[in-house]
């Protein structure tokens, strides 16, 4: 299976920072054509300039994946510019960190689901005809929270469970089409997202509740994402704890609950 290579068109959502930007920077020296999407235009343009300097041709499109029409327009713009689409990485996401009973405004639940789950669905639906034509790659960034419940992350975990169910189902539908479907499951990653997590009042926490120095770097995560894309892997669970948890959930689910609670309490 050849890896992503020179001239391939790769669309990445949530590409102005964190995992999305790190993946873009890892692919850029290959001479790929990148379509980078994110909400914040100045940060997105800075990301695009950095990738151009590394050797990629880049189209930067400020947009919000929480809007279905913007997702369709994003894919249309990518194909209008480059004539094809070889890979879509549905990476855009937002998170929260609060016990469910402390949440003051449940509009947060809808927003998280629109961005994390529906944004991936809408982008995938628009991209699929083009990915079928190129026998391309479709991938989503989920989370270990998509494999098991996580305290204080209930709304986020629900959205990532939805991502898993959708892309697993889509993989079966696309069997024989030439389109690969990959789901990656990072654990805690030092991407800056935790400080932006919504608290119970709906406002960003401002400070990370996670010990950023003790968790996976964003560069290491990007390496694993790109490797999974190159090899068209079905899925990639990125931590030993996550892989062990998958097995334990079958034989000792209550133990997995306790491990998840300890991991959140310890901030890693």
Buried (B, 14 or more C-beta within 10 A) or exposed (E): EEEBEEEBBBBBBBBBBBBBBBBBBBBBEBBBBBBBBBBEEEBBBBBBEBBBEBEBBBBBBBBBBBBBEBBBBBBEBBBEEBEBBBBBBBBBBBBBBBEBEEBEEEEBBEBBBBBBBBBBBBBBBBBBEBBEBBEBBBBBBBBBBBBBBBBBBBBBBBBBBBBBEBBEEBBEEBEEEEBBBBBBBBBBBBBEBBBBBBBBEBEBBEEBEBEBEEBBBBBBBBBBBBBBBBEBBEBBBBBEBBBEBBEBBEEEEEEBBEBBBEBBEEBB
